[in-house]
Each structure stands twice: as structure tokens, then as C-alpha cells.
Amino acid sequence: MRRLFSELKRRKVYGAAAMYAAAAWLLVQVSTQVAPYFDIPNSPVRALIVTLAIAFPFVLVLSWFYDLTPQGLRRDSRDAAVALDAAGAALVTPSDQSIAVLPFADMSENSDQRHFSDGLAEELLNLLAQVPQLKVIARTSSFSFKGKDADITTIAAALNVAHVLEGSVRKSGDALRVTAQLIRAADSTHVWSRTFDLKMTDVFAVQDQIAGAVVSALKMKLLPYAHTDSTRRTSNAEAYEQYLLGLDVLRHGRHADYRHAQPLFQRSIALDPAFAPAWVGLATTQSIAADFAGTIAQRFGDREAALASAERAIALAPELADGYVIRGQLRHRQHWDWRGGIEDLERALALDPNRSEVLCAAALGQYCVGDPEQALALARRATTIDPLSWQAWTYCGLTLFQAARADEACKALRRALQISPQASIPRAILGAIELLEGRYEQALEHYMVTSDGHRQAGIACATHSLGRHDESTLALAELETKYAWGFSLQIAEVHAWRGEADAAFAWLDHACERRDSGIPRLLGNWLLAAIKDDQRYTALVRRLGLPDQFRVSTTPLESPSDNSAPGIN
């Protein structure tokens, strides 16, 4: 009930009800006072009162789904995303061998086990995803309904699945009660349900029991179900707890908060040095630290530490895809080992071909080495498995952008923003497309709502093309002063867009020297198109060691050669 009242407040239903009641009262008062002077009979006034009363519940329903803005009625973005997905999914009948695992409800006395209940549901999702014939929706999409009052039918339609697994966790000390139920979406009937009472030390065994029971309940002819204990298992309950807490920070924190996750993974490893997923988590936090390090020495130190942690994860669990994902990303982003990175990501795909995170990582890897069609195929698979992931749709837009398919790229990026209106990266990519298409005002609108660094770079480019050169220079100066670390590539883009080739190459040299994480995306960067015929660009590509067969063969999007609006010198 408390959640319902909170949602009513968030959706401004109370405000709409108050406004409607006040307007209705005023209208009735005016009509009853004015009617006698014009000899209007009582029946129209009674009809007005009845109509206003009947309309009241409809206004409440309308206010649940729509906000009144200066631009008119706007649908709640989260509801819009669900509605769009539901409408699209309704056109395709879901396979009987499809399932979404919803986050388990935390029923603990203090409601302080969210990380554990989410972790349990995710482990079940991972176990079910190992069944080759079973389509399992990825975590991002299935967990997007957490805290919402959407019913099973709506969720299943949005995700295009035939079955939904939901449950609850009640934890007291080391005692657990887990309830799970498998529901057929077509008629909301319970195919299977069961309650498990166990100790924390038995949690992995119960995950296997639940997953096996779900597979049996679906009555499919499946390949032998198996998993390797060495990949995701630890016998130390506290090590598992610290690992889940670290994941929670990684998923919900900002870049500045990621440093809080590192000691959690380190504590997990101290409790169980053979727990491979904790090593993957540690490598991830060390990689992020390297991207945002303040000195070259610190960046290289964090980079080497991250690679060592990834190597340790792979040595402990060679059948765990996550280790290859993080090592492949490190090889690309910070070591420029293109071939080794692709091999790692292909190995991860072979081990776990149905995980959105693996598909997106592999798509970005192919994007970096200049294979947009392969990158796009992987990104599209990710959107099928994870249809409510703004990241997956962003990867689709990015790869379409690289392949010079502007209209399709914009559609994918707008889909990402429907799902997550506050996301910055799709906005920045849309801004770049608008620049290249010569729509500078629209580009500026997108860049104004991106994050720091990207915003200053976009403003500098767009205002230059609009002939507002002083604004462009001020934005560029702020970018170079405040964001030189981490945005060297973007600074080079601005100089290239402004026709300042020497400065662009100087900043590209800075980016290479600092191992800027944007450098691996050089080949697909059309904002640098103005300098790609320069011999220095060819020398830079050779310096990066990109193989010849991976060079981009497509042409950039149509854009004015002088990067200026018509009539502006």
C-alpha cells in the first residue's frame, strides 16, 4: 500500500485530482449562480454536475499515464517504453520455450537484503540461460519492472516471453526461505511453485534445484543441464555477500562511486581467493580506475593490475565467459591488442552466446576494429535478448552510425532514450549525427543535455558551424582546461571539426600517450573525417597497429565539406 501511495505521488495523481476538483467546483458555482439570470432550467446544470462526477475517475487514470507540461500532455517515459515494447511484441507470438526471471522480492524483516534477492534471481537467470533451447530475457530488461505494479501479462508482452519466474526471499541470520513460482503468461496460471528452507551455505544447491524444476515444468526436450562449480561458486557465504554488494555498487553507482566497489571485491577475494567472479569484479573496478586516473603512471599501474586480475579469473575458471569479456575489453581499450581482444570476446561468445552483456562487449570489439556489419549483428541480438536495455539500443545506434546508416541509427538511439531519457551517450551520438547531416541547431539541442565533457565538445562544434565562433572558442577552452584528462579524443574532434588539423593531431598524440579510452573507436569516428586524408592520420592508424583487413570501407555521412552553415564563412 505504501508503494501505491508513493507511486500516486510520483505520477502527480494527487495534484491532478486537486486541480480537477477545484476547476469542477468553480464551474458548478458559476453555473448555479448565473443560470437563474438567463432563465436556464435546472436539468442542464444537473447534467453538468453528473458529467463532472463521471469524468473524475477518468482524469485520475489519465494523470497516471500522462504529465501536463508546457508542451501539452506527455506520457510518462517509463510507461511509454513499456507500451512501445508491448505493442511491438504483440505482433510476434512468443515461443513456449521463453522465460523472463523477475527480481525476487525482499521479504526480510528489515528489508535490507535487496542485493541478495537480486543476486539470487540473477544466478537463476544465468543458470537457465545455459539451456540452449531456452530463450531467457537478460537482466536489464527483466529487472526494469522492479518496483512497478505492472501485471504478469503486461510484463510478458513487453518482453515477448511465454513464461515468467518470480519469487521472494526471507533472510534471518544464516537461515533463508525462498519461494519461487513459474507462471504461464497467457492465462496467468501457476505452472509450478515451491518453497525452499535452507542455510546460506546451501544457497547454490537451491539455485540448481529451482532452475532444474523450472526446466522440468516447461516440459521441453532439453540437452543435459550442467554447470561447473568452479565458475560461479564459493562455499564461503560472506565472500558471496561481499561480491553481491560489489555488483550492486557497479550497477547502480556513478563513476565516482565505483571506488567503493573495489574494497568489496577485495574482501570477497580475501575470504575466498579461488572465487573467480570476484576477480572479474575487481578487474572491472581497476579498469575504471585506469580510465579516470590523474597521471600516466597511475593509469598504467591500474591498467596492469586490472589485466592481472582478469588473468587470475580466467585461470581459476576457464569456462566463465566474464573473465574473457573483461580481458578482451582491457586488451582493446588500454593495450591496443586488437587481435587478442577479438579472440577473447569470441571465446566469451562461444561460452555464453545468450547474454546481453557478452553480446554488447563483442559488438563494441568489432566496432573498434572496423567491422560494422558484424558489430551490428551482435548488437541486434542483444536487443532481442534484452529489449528494454538502453545500452543495447545505443550499441545498435553506434554501429549503424559507423556504417553510415543515419536514419536507422537515429531510430535506435531514440529507442534508447525512450527507455532511459536521462542517458547521455545516445544523446551525444545523436548530436554527432545531426552535425554530420548539417542540422546544427538540432545537434546543439542534443549536446546541451549530455554530460560534462561531451557537452562542451558538442557546443564547440555546433556553434562553430552556426557561425558563433566566440561561443565555440569559449566552449573549447573550457573543455581543454577542465577535461583534458579523459576527453583528449573529444578535444581532437573539435579541432578537426573547426579545420584546425595541427591542433587535432597534437591532441590525438596526447590521447595516445595517455591511453585515452576513446582511441580504440578511432576508425568509426566520422567527426575526424576532415583529417582522415592527412598522411598523419595514416601514420596514426599504423601506430595503433590496426590490421589492414579491419579498415573501414564505408563512407562518412553526408556533411558540408567546410563544416559551416550556408552563407557563413
Summary of the structure (lengths in Angstrom):
residues: 569
radius of gyration: 27.3
end to end distance: 63.3
largest distance: 92.1
contacts: 1903
relative contact order: 0.06
helix: 65%
strand: 8%
